[in-house]
Amino acid sequence: MSVPGAPGRLRAPPTVPIASPGDRAAVPRNADGGLLGHGAHYLVGELGAKGLAFLFFLVLARVLAPTEFGALSLYVTVTAMTAGLVSLGLPKAILRFYFREPPFAETLGTSLALMLACSVLMAALIGLGLGSASAFLDVPPTLLLVAAVGGPAIAIRDTWLSSLRARKLSRRFAATQVVEVAIYIALVLGLWVGGRDLRYSTVAVSYTGASVAVVLFALGSWAHAPGLAWSPSLVRPLLGFSLPLVLHGLAMWALTGYDQIVINQLLGTHATGVYAFGYRFGMSMIIVSTAFSAAWMPEFLDKVRSPEGRGELDALARRYGGLLIVLSTALMLLLPPVAWWFGGEEYRDAIPVIGVVVYGYLWFMLYTFVVGYAMHHGRTRSIAIGTIGAMIVNVGLNYLVVGRFGIMGAALVTVLSYMLLFIFQYLAARPFGLDIRYRWLVVRVVAVSPLPALVYLVVARL
């Protein structure tokens, strides 16, 4: 199916053009290996970046009080929301448009110009409504001002990573992730050693600074190859594909972050910090699942175009799904005692949250398997509708249960939301004809569902 305003002719293997006609460089379609090769590179990048960030998170948890840790978590949440708005969903559009005819330089340049215009508008809106937004979210105004810079930087960083995924440059993708985290840690330590108190604001500024460094490198790299060009004719097809993904992106942000805002509003910053501690441990699962997703989506969009490729999808999904289920089971058992040892009594209430969050990401894995069909057919509206439906349930239930059941209620709502996310997208994808037998995967995910409850009971007794 072609995108309006863009020719539908697909690029032919074995190479994919990535530069404008005047200076066209070609990258082999599988330059860094097939799905397993890319998956290994993405996994190394995720393990390196998330591993470094996780170890530094343990340091911060030791140094920062739960109140400071909660404020830092809120900053990350608000920055992610801002990035989702100013990106206009274009990083995901780049991944799909790469397999279409318009020169990649025009796709990149037009996308960046649109994001820049939206960033200026967003900064103006934040400045005008600073007091009201600060009061509603119950966060300091300075946090919102830093987010006004960090959000656009993350949006462009995501565009860079998306362009690397599309070109299957998984080694460079992995290196970018690791280097960004290393810069972030170096900035925090540099400011700390330089005499600045280690508070959430120090970490927030360093987090933004690392993203800005990646943006500067990306702009320089793009200027060299494939180049950046403006194409008015691409504005409509790009936005037509991506704007529904803005709603999708905001809804995904709400699924992963709005519970912390609700906890902050109802229970305070201290409870937010405790919940964020447990949630960060549980998000260890995302190291593996994100590596898989980064390798899966380009490979899926490539294989789904041919009958031969579609025939390979079920075996690949079962192989990766089985591996992720085994890894999640191990994490549900191992992470709670590790978190108890690092966090101690101050973060005791966060321990039962960890297994529940890990389990929730198994349902997110199933969602990753099925959402590619809508991406392939350009049905981004169905993606947005399903995600918004799960978000409405998430936000509504959080306001209902957090006040009564505390942070454990928020964790259980997260699991339910990811289950609904998968179900919505599965129902939306069925008319396209599914090549993956999801019952095999769902049965195994359901089979491990008692494990978080058992771990919770054991930890509660201890």
VEXMI-50518 format. One record per residue: residue in one letter; x, y, z of N, C-alpha, C in turn. Coordinates in steps of 0.2 Angstrom, whole numbers, plus 5000, padded with zeros to 4 digits. Layout:
BEGIN
AXYZXYZXYZ...
***
This chain:
BEGIN
M500449945000500050005000500450065000S500350114995500750174995500550225000V501050275001500850325005500650385001P500050425003499850474998500450524997G500550544991501050594989501750564988A501850494990502450464989502350404985P502850394980502750334975502850274980G502450224978502450164982502950114980R503350124975503850074972504350054978L504449994979504849974984505649974982R506049984986506749984984506949904983A507349894978507549824977508249804980P508249744982508849724985509349714980P510049714981510349694987510549764991T510449824989510649884992510049924993V510149974997509650024998509950094998P509750144994510050204993509950245000I510450275002510350315008510550395008A510750415002510950485001510550504995S510550574994510250604989510550594982P510250594976510550574970511250604968G511350664970512050694969512550664972D512450634978512950604982512750534986R512550484982512250424984512650374987A512650364993513050304996512550244997A512750184996512350124997512650085003V512150065007512350015012511949955011P512349895011512049835010511449825015R510949785013510349785017510449745023N510949695023511149655029511849675031A512049735031512749745032513049725038D512649725043512849705050512549635052G512349605047512049535049511349535048G511049465048510349455048510049475055L509449445056509049465062509449445068L509749385068510149365074510749415075G511049425069511649475070511449545072H510949575069510649635072510449635079G510149575081509849565088510449565093A510949535091511549525095511849595096H511949635091512249705091511749745095Y511149745094510649785098510649765106L510749695107510749675114511349695117V511949695113512549725116512449795118G512149835113512049905115511649915121E511049885121510549885126510949865133L511249815133511649785139512149835141G512549865136513049915138512749975141A512250005137511950075139511550065145K511050015145510650005151510949985157G511449935155511849915161512249965165L512550015161512950075164512450115167A511850125164511350175167511050135174F511050075173510750035179511250035185L511850025184512350035189512450105192F512350155188512350215190511750235194F511150205192510550215196510650185203L510950135204511050105210511450155215V511950185211512350235215511850295217L511450315213511050375214510550355220A510250285219509850265224510150265231R510850255232511150255238511250325240V511350375236511550445237510950485238L510450485234509850525234509350495239A508950535242508450515246507850505242P507350465244506750445240506450505237T506350565241506050625238506450655232E507150655233507550675227507450625221F507450565223507450515217506750515214G506250535218505550545215505550605210A505850655212505850715208506250705201L506750665202507150645196506750605191S506350555194505950515190505350555187L505150605190504650655187504950695181Y505550715182505850745176505950705170V506150645171506250595165505550585162T505050585166504350565164504150625160V504150695162503950755159504350765152T505050745153505450755147505250705141A505050645143504850595138504150625135M503750655139503050675136503250735131T503650775133503850835129504150805122A504550755123504950725117504350695112G503850665115503350635111502950685107L502850745110502450795107502850825101V503450845102503850885097504050835092S504150775093504350725088503850725082L503250735084502650725079502650655076G502950605080502950535077503350525071L503750575070504150565064504750515064P505050505070505550445070505250385068K504650365069504350305067504250305059A504050365057503850375050504550365046I505050385048505750375045505850305044L505750265049505850195048505450165042R504850185041504450155036504650185029F504750255029504850285023505550275020Y505950245024506550225021506550165015F505950125016505850075011505450095006R505350165005504950194999505450234995E505250264990505650294985505950364986P505650404990505950474991506650474994P507050514991507750514994507750525001F508150485004508250485012508450555014A508850585011509050655013508350705013E507950695009507350735009506850715015T506850655016506450625022506750655028L507350645029507750675035507650745036G507850785031507850855031507150885033T506650855029505950885030505650865037S505850805040505650785047505950825052L506650845051506950885056506650955056A506550985050506251055050505551055053L505151005053504551005056504550995063M505050955066505150945073505451015076L505851045072506151115075505551165076A505151165071504551215071504151195077C503951135078503551115084503951125090S504551115091504951125097504951205099V504951245094504951315096504251335098L503751305095503051315098502951285105M503251225106503151195113503551235118A504051265116504451305121504051365123A503751395118503251455119502751435124L502351385122501851365126502051345134I502651315134502851305141502951365145G503251415141503351475145502751515147L502251515143501651545144501251515150G501251445150500851405155501251375160L501851405161502351375166501951365173G501651415176501351415182500851355183S500351355178499851315178500051235178A500551225173500751155172501151135178S501551185181501951165187501451145193A500951185194500451165199500051105198F499851085192499551025190499950965191L500550965189500950905189501350905196D501250955200501650965207502350955206V502650995201503350985200503651055200P504251065201504551135201504551165194P504451235193504451265186505151245183T505751245186506351235183506351175180L506051125182506051055179505751055173L505151095172504851105165505251145160L505651195163506051225158506651185155V506951145160507451095157507151045152A506551025154506250975149506051005143A505951075142505851105136506451105131V507051095134507651085130507751005129G507650975134507850895134507350865129G506750885129506250845125506450855118P506550905115506750915108507350875106A507850875111508450845110508350765110I507950745114507750665114507450655107A506950695105506650685099507150675093I507550715092508050715087508550655088R508750645094509150585096508750515093D508150515095507750455092507650455085T507650515082507650515074508350485072W508850505075509550475073509550395074L509350375079509250305081508850265076S508250295074507850265069508150265062S508550315060508850315054509350255054L509750245059510150185060509850125059R509250115062508850055062508650035055A508450095052508150085045508750065040R509350085041509850075037510250005039K509949975045510249915048510949925050L511149985052511749995055511749985062S511649925064511549905071512149915076R512749915073513349925077513449995079R513250045074513250115076512750135081F512150095080511650105084511850095091A512150035092512350015099512850055102A513350085098513850125100513550195102T513050215099512750285101512450275108Q512050215109511750205115512250215121V512850175120513350165125513650235127V513850265121514250335122513750385125E513150385124512650435127512650425134V512550365136512550355144513250365147A513750355144514450375146514550445147I514250485142514350555143513850585149Y513250555149512850575155513150565162I513450505163513750485169514350535170A514750545165515350585165515150655168L514650685165514350755166514150755174V513750705176513550705183514150705188L514650655186515250655191515650715190G515650745184516050805184515750865188L515150875187514850925191514850915199W514850845200514850825208515550845210V516050815207516750825209516950905209G516650935204516751015204516451055209G516051015214515851055220515051065220R514751035215513951045215513650985219D513151005223512750955226512450905222L512450845223512150795219511450785221R511050825217510350825218510050815212Y509350805212509050785205509150835200S509250895201509350945196510050935193T510550915196511150905193511150845188V510750795190510650735186510250755180A509750795181509350815175509650855170V510050905172510450945167510950895164S511250845167511750805164511450755159Y510850735161510450695156510250725150T510050795150509950835144510550845140G511050865144511750875140511950815136A511850755139512050695135511650695128S511050705129510650705123510850755118V510950815120511150865116511850845112A512250815116512950795112512750745107V512350695108512150655102511850685096V511450735098511050775093511650815088L512150845091512650875088513050835083F513150775086513550725082513050695076A512450685077511950665072511950715066L511850775068511750835063512350835059G512950825062513550825058513650765053S513450705056513450645052512950655046W512350675047511850685042512050735037A512350785039512650835034513150805029H513550755032513950725027513650675023A513250625025512850575022512350555026P511750555023511550565016511350635014G511450685019511350755018510650765020L510450835021509850855023509550895018A508850885016508550925011507850935013W507550995011506851015012506450995006S505850955007505450945002504750955004P504451015001503751025003503250975001S503350934996502950884994502850824999L503350815003503450765008503050785015V502850845016502550865022501950825023R501450825018500850795019500850725020P501250685016501250615017501650595024L502150635026502450615032502050625038L501650685038501250705044500650655043G500450635037499850595037499950525040F500550505039500750445043500950445050S501250505052501550515058501150545064L500650585062500250625067499850575071P499550525068499250475073499650445078L500350435076500850405080501050455086V500850525085500950565091500450545097L499850535095499350515100499550445103H499850405098500050335101500650345105G501150395103501750405108501550435115L501050485115500850505121500550455125A500150415122499750355126500250305128M500850295125501350245127501650285133W501850345132502150385138501650375144A501050385143500550375149500550305152L500650255148500650185150501250175155T501850205153502450195157502650245162G502250305162502550365166501950395170Y501350395167500850435171500650415178D500750345179500650325186501150355191Q501750375189502150415193501850485195I501550515190501250575191500650575196V500250515195499650505199499950495207I500450455207500750435214500950505217N501250545213501550605216500950655218Q500450655214499850695216499450665222L499450605223499050575228499450555234L500050535233500450505239501050545241G501250585236501850625237502450605234T503050645234503650635230504050575233H503950565240504350505243504050445240A503350435240503150375237503250365230T503350425226503550415219504250395218G504650415223505350385223505450315224V505050295229505050225231504750175225Y504250205222503950165216504450165210A504750225209505250225204505850185205F506050175211506550125212506350055210G505750035212505549965210505449955203Y505150015200504950015193505650005189R506150045191506750045187507049975187F507049935193507249875193506849825188G506249835189505849795184505949805177M506149865175506249885168506949855166S507249815170507849775167507549735161M506949715162506649665156506749705150I506649775150506649805144507249805140I507849795144508449795140508449745135V508149685136508149625132507549645127S506949665129506449665125506549725120T506849775122506949835117507549815112A508049775114508449745109508149705104F507649665106507349625101506849665097S506549715100506049755096506449795090A507049825092507449865087507749815082A507849755083508049705077507349685074W506849675077506249635074505949685069M505749745071505349785067505649795060P506249815059506549825052506449755048E506649705052506649635048505949615047F505449625051504749615050504549655044L504649715043504449755038504749735031D505349705032505649685026505349615023K505249565028505049505027504249495025V503849545028503149535027502949555020R503449585016503249605009503249545004S503549485006503549435001503249365005P502949325001502649265004503249215007E503849215004504349185007504549205014G504649275014504749305021504249295026R503549305024503049295029503049225032G503249175028503349105030503849095036E504249145036504849135041504649165048L504149215048503949255054503749215060D503349165059503149125065503649095069A504149055065504749025068505149075072L505249135069505649185072505349215079A504649225078504249245084504249195090R504249135088504249085094504949075097R505449085093506149075095506249135100Y506149195098506249255102505749255108G505149245107504649245112504849195118G505049135116505249085121505849105125L506349135121506949155125506749215130L506349265128506149315132505749295138I505349245137504949215143505449185148V505849145146506349115150506749175154L506949225151507349275154506949315159S506349325157505849365162505749325168T505749255168505649215173506249215178A506849215175507449225179507449295183L507249345179507249415182506749415188M506149385187505649395192505949365199L506349315198506649275204507249315207L507649335203508349365205508349435207L507949475204507949545205507749575212P507149545215506949565221507449565227P507849505228508349505233508949555231V509049565225509649615223509449685225A508749705223508549765225508449775233W508349725236508249735244508949745246W509449715244510149725246510449795245F510249825239510449885237510049945240G509349935241508949985243508849985250G508849935254508849925261508149945263E508049965269507449975272507050035269E507450085267507150145264506750135258Y506850075254506550065248506149995249R506049975255505749915256505049895252D504649945252503949945249504049935241A504649945238504649945231504849875229I505049825233505249765232504649725228P504049715231503549675227503349705221V503549765219503349795213503749765207I504349745208504849725203504549665199G504349615202504149555198503549575194V503049615196502449635193502649675186V503149715187503349755181503649715176V504149665178504449625173503949585169Y503449555173502849515170502449565165G502349625166501949665162502349675155Y503049675155503349685149503349625145L503149565147503049515143502449525138W501849555141501349575137501549625132F501949675134502249725129502649685123M502949635125503349595120502849565114L502249545117501749515112501449575108Y501349635111501149695107501649705101T502349705103502849715098502749665092F502549605093502549555088501949575083V501449605086500849615082500749685078V501049735081500949805079501249815072G501749775070502049775064501649775058Y501049735059500649725053500249795051A500049835057499749895055500249945053M500949945055501449985052501549975045H501549905043501649885036501149915031H500449915034499949935030499750005030G500150045034500050115035499450135039R499250085043498650095047498850125054T499150185054499350205061498750235065R498250245062497650265066497450205070S497450145068497250095072497750085078I498350095076498850095082498750145087A498550205085498450255090497750245094I497250215090496650205094496750155099G497050095098497250045102497650065108T498150105107498550135113498150185117I497750225114497350275118496850235122G496550185119496050145123496450115130A497050085129497450065135497650115139M497750175137497950235141497350255145I496750265142496150285146496050235152V496150175151496050125156496550135161N497150145159497750155164497650215168V497550275165497450335169496850325174G496350305171495750305175495850255181L496050195180496150145186496650175191N497250205188497750235193497450285198Y496950325195496650375200496250335205L495950275203495450245207495850195212V496350165210496650115215497350145219V497650195216498250215219498150245227G497650275227497450305234497250255239R497050195236496750145241497350085242F497650065236498150015236498850035236G498950095235499650125235500050105228I500650095229501150085223501050015220M500849975224500649905221500049905216G499549945218499049955214499249985207A499650035207499950055201500350005196A500649965200501049915196500549865193L500049845196499549795193499149825188V499049895188498649925183499149925176T499749935177500249935172500149865168V500149805172500049745168499449735164L498849755168498249755164498249805158S498549855158498649905152499049875147Y499549835148499949805143499549745140M499149715144498749655141498249685136L497949745138497449775134497749805127L498349825128498749855122498849795117F499049735119499149685115498449665112I497949655116497249635113497049685108F497049745109496849795105497149785098Q497849785098498249785092498149715088Y498049665092497849595089497249595085L496749625088496049625085496149675079A496449725079496549775073496949745068A497449695069497849665064497549605061R497049575064496749515061496549515054P496249575052495949575045496549575040F497149585042497749585037497949515036G497749465040498049405039498649395043L498649355048499249345053499649285051D500249295051500749235050501049205056I500949235062501149215068500649185072R500749125075500249095079500349115086Y499849165088499949205094499749155100R499249105099499049065105499649035108W500149015104500748975107501049025112L501149085110501449135115501049155121V500449165119499949195125499949135130V499849075128499749025133500449025138R500949035135501549035139501649095144V501449145141501449205145500949205151V500349175150499949165155500149115160A500549065158500749015162501249045168V501649095166502049115171501749175176S501149185175500849245178500749235186P500749175188500749165196501449185199L501949185195502649195198502649265202P502449325199502549385203502149375210A501549345210501149345216501549305221L501849245219502249205223502849235226V503249275222503749315224503549365229Y502949395227502749455232502549425239L502249365239502149335246502749315250V503249285246503849275249504249335252V504249385248504549445250504149475256A503549475256503149505261503249465268R503349405267503449365273504149385276L504649395272505349405274505349475277
***
